[in-house]
Amino acid sequence: MAEPYYLTTAISYPNGKPHIGHAYEAIAADVMARFKRAQGFDVRFQTGTDEHGLKMAQKARDLGITPKALADEMSQHFIDMCNCLAVSYDVFLRTSEDRHHKASQALWQRMEASGDLYLDRYEGWYSVRDEAYYDESELTAGEGGEKLSPQGTPVEWTVEESWFFRLSKYADRLLALYDDNPAFLLPDSRRNEVARFVEGGLRDLSVSRTSFDWGVKVPGSDGHVMYVWVDALTNYLTGLGFPDDTADMAKWWPADLHLIGKDIVRFHAVYWPAFLWSAGLELPRQVFGHGFLLNRGLKESKSLGNVTDPVELAERYGVDTLRYFLLREVAFGQDGSYSPEAIVTRANAELANSFGNLAQRSLSMIFKNLDGQLRADCEVAPADQALAEAVQGGITALQTHFDALAFSDGLEAWMKAVFACNQYVDEQAPWTLRKTDPARMAAVLMTLFRCVRDLAIAVRPVVPASADKLLDQIGVAADRRDFAALANSAWFADLVASGFVVSQPVGVFPRLELPAEDA
Ligand code: ME8
């Protein structure tokens, strides 16, 4: 039976439409999901929206609508974005769903039963934009002297009766976790940051609010709703049917990967493990905090007027182009920048001129010079063998890098294999061999055909629709497009025996022009 692999994105605040950072995270997680499926795992991929809390309540109040109406309208934009970007989620979870309230209350009761919850009074700083409590020592001063959170957002002094979670009790265990199991939190820089924060001492965490009611009700405590991060983190369990569906919990929990942005590592690597320990549940295997995507080096914001709608971006440049660009351009884990020029340059150089052109010219020569006929009986020369090995090496490297979430390194290795193929075409010059040595020309074209197929399968998690369009043209069955198929050396002889004939090829990666306003 296939091994299960459960991965999640963060769940987004639907207080506005999705931005490019949301698209980036969803795409990266989707590439991982498709990659693991291609490796033969039984994948479950969850995303969704985080609908409670003050931030949602305040935004709805500003708009004069209920928080539920705001969440209903905006979460649909997140679903539409995922569908537009070919994000192959299995579960889209909304935290306003009844089952989620039930799961969050069950987690709460387990933490209470462990003796980790107590009632007291909270007095301290809170940032609504971050939905986070901060210590005085973490704050900085803004230009006008006002206090700001470490994320640069305004904080307000908050005093209210609140339930507390005994977070302080878990400090040593957390530090031991980071030490003993460094892969729990990657990249290393984020782990170091979080470890320093925990070493500085942990205070108990305020986990309920009484000043508003848009949240999950605290069981048995009228007037209290849960702090939004308590219910938000529980989403990863809700989707598995916690607490009732013990079979799904047993199959999928602990999660293999929580893919999240660097600004919310503290919640996932400090609060979440402590909640899970308290509730007697296992910890996720890995939390990965990716970097931020910037627009020409700047954070997008309404005041700068540089907010990009990812759906428009995909419509303009193509879904697969955008997916490839984002993972290839930015070293995953670090911050990165995008601009129309960078997208067009990358797409043209690598997808259109290198891989697209390789596929197009190889297939067109087979179509024109061999009447589309494939041959299984060509003599293999050392150069053909060397190319096959180079491509194989590139694909193995891609897998190793993708497994470590080093997407740009994986794609670079893939691209090197594409370059090796193009160099081989130039050196072998099959157009010359056509007159001088037709048998050798056929051998060269068959080598290229096989390499194109292998490269298309390898890159398919990143550019699924384009890879499929190419694989359709080369007769590769829909259920033979995974890494197991790559390892099956009989595929080519089988394809030839099936009588498959190459038709006039249709280009898969168009050359892009910069839109006039950006040129
Ligand atoms: O944080 N580049 O929601 P959110 C890359 N609801 N990633 C970015 C980004 C950018 N410019 N801006 C945001 C929340 N992100 C909580 C999560 S999980 C139980 C609750 C990432 O809508 C961000 O780091 O503010 C997070 O992983 C995700 O987008 C959702 O952000």
Residues whose N, C-alpha, C, O or C-beta is under 5 A from the ligand:
A	BS01	ME8	A10 I11 S12 Y13 G21 H22 Y24 E25 D50 A232 L233 I260 G261 K262 D263 I264 G291 F292 L293
